[in-house]
Amino acid sequence: NMKFCIGKLTTKVRKLKLLNMLTKQEATLEVCSEETLREIQNRYLAYNQHAASYTWKRTDAKVARVLDMNLTLDENGIPDETPKFDRLDIDEDMYVPTVHLYFSDDLTVA
């Protein structure tokens, strides 16, 4: 009976580090693999009320690329490395992917 349903079960929880490049503050969140960056951004508002004023980027091979907020981490090319770590018997906390937040504007709060 769907009236007793209170949420969905994720297939995988993973950690994501968010690094504010303006203030150098970082926050590590546990995120669902199905969450889009926009949904993660909404939860990040508890850490930074101006989160929507930032451009979210990922640096790969010395090139920073803007991430699509409507896609998941995997869809943005940030794969879950846990299976590799498990095979090599490495603690998954040894590497947590980082997304860099660059201040864009301050039009989110009037």
N, C-alpha and C positions, 0 to 999 in steps of 0.2 A: 504494500500500500504506500503510495508516494507521499501521503500526508505525514508519514513518519520519517521521511528522508530529510536530513538536516545538512547534507553536503555531499561532495563527491570525494572519493578516495583517489589519491594521486598514484601514478605508477612509480614515481621516484621523487624523493626529496633530495635536493642538492644545495650546497652552500654557494653564495655569491658575495663577493666583496665589492662594495661601492666606494670609490675613492673620489672625494670632492677635491678637484684640482685647485680651487680657489682657497679653501681653508685648510686643506690637507687632512681633513677629518675622514675617517673611514668607518663604515658600518658593514658588518657581515650579517646577511640575512639567510634564512633557510627558505628556499623557494621550491614550488612544485614544478616539475618538468613541463607541465601543461600551461603554466602561467605565461602570459605575454609580458614584455617589458613594461607596458603601460600598467598592468595590474601590479607588477613589482614596484613601479614608481608610486602608485597610490599607497602602498604599504610603507614606502620610504618616507612619505610625508610626515610620519611620526618623528623622524630624525631631522628633517629639513622641510619646513613649510613652503619653501620656494623651489621644491624639486622640479616643478614644471618649467622653471626658468633655466634649466640646464639641458645641454645637449649631451646625450649618452654616447660614448665612443668606446671602441675596443682597439687596442694597439696590437697588430699582428705584423711581424717582420719589419718593425720600425715604421710602419704606416698606420696612422690612426684613422679608423673608418667610423662613420656615423652609423649607429644601430637603428633598425626599424622598430619603433615602439609597439607596433601591432603584431610582432612576431615573437616566438619563444626564443630562449637561449640557443637551442639546437638550430632553429631556423635562421638565426643570426650568425651561425658558424661558430658557436661556442659549445662544443660537444661536452658530454658528460664523460670524464676520463676515469670514472670509478672502476669500470671493468678492467682497464689496463692496470690500474693500481692493485686491484685484487689479484690479478695474475702474477704480479711482481712482488706481492706481499708487502706493499707500501701503504701506510696509513693514508686514507683519502684526505685527511686534514693537512697533509704536507703541501698540497697545492690546491688553492681555492682561486678560481678564475676571478679576475678583477675587471670591472667596468669603470672607466674614467668619466667623471661628470664635469663638464666644462660650462661655466656660467655664460649664458647667452643674453638674457635681458631680465628685467624685473617688472614685467607687465602682469604677473600673476596675482599681485596684491595691490589694490588701489588705495 
